[in-house]
Amino acid sequence: MGWQIDPIGLRTVCNQLYGLPKASIYVDRDSNGKGSNKRYKKTNFSWYQNVIATNGEQL
């Protein structure tokens, strides 16, 4: 159809279809760039790491 792909919309749809998180790491920083900039693993980090390691065979 010649339509352009909206990358944000594509990412949103993929996240909804596959239920995969955008990231498994939280960075302590607000939208103004203030914070400690420390990185923390989210609760789904180990699960997502396993999904990547098994190429999606173990969900």
C-alpha positions as CSV (number, residue, x, y, z in Angstrom):
1,M,0.0,0.0,0.0
2,G,3.0,2.3,0.2
3,W,2.4,3.2,3.8
4,Q,5.3,4.2,6.1
5,I,6.0,2.1,9.2
6,D,5.7,3.9,12.5
7,P,8.5,2.5,14.6
8,I,6.9,3.3,17.9
9,G,3.6,1.8,16.8
10,L,5.4,-1.3,15.5
11,R,7.2,-1.7,18.8
12,T,4.0,-1.3,20.7
13,V,2.2,-3.9,18.6
14,C,5.1,-6.4,18.9
15,N,5.1,-5.9,22.7
16,Q,1.4,-6.5,22.9
17,L,1.5,-9.6,20.6
18,Y,4.5,-11.3,22.1
19,G,4.3,-10.0,25.6
20,L,8.0,-9.2,25.6
21,P,9.2,-6.3,27.7
22,K,11.0,-3.5,26.1
23,A,13.9,-3.8,28.6
24,S,14.8,-5.8,31.6
25,I,17.0,-3.2,33.2
26,Y,15.9,-0.1,35.1
27,V,18.2,3.0,35.1
28,D,17.6,5.4,38.0
29,R,17.2,8.6,36.0
30,D,14.2,10.8,35.5
31,S,13.2,12.6,32.3
32,N,15.3,15.6,33.2
33,G,18.5,13.4,33.4
34,K,18.6,13.6,37.2
35,G,19.3,10.6,39.3
36,S,22.1,8.2,40.3
37,N,22.3,6.6,36.9
38,K,22.6,3.2,38.6
39,R,21.3,0.2,36.8
40,Y,19.0,-2.4,38.4
41,K,17.7,-5.7,37.1
42,K,14.0,-5.8,36.8
43,T,12.1,-8.9,38.2
44,N,11.8,-10.4,34.7
45,F,15.5,-10.1,33.9
46,S,16.4,-13.8,34.5
47,W,13.3,-15.0,32.5
48,Y,14.1,-12.7,29.6
49,Q,17.7,-13.7,29.6
50,N,16.6,-17.4,29.4
51,V,14.2,-16.6,26.5
52,I,17.0,-15.0,24.5
53,A,19.5,-17.8,25.3
54,T,17.0,-20.5,24.2
55,N,15.9,-18.5,21.1
56,G,12.4,-18.4,22.4
57,E,12.0,-22.1,22.9
58,Q,11.5,-21.8,26.6
59,L,8.9,-19.2,27.4
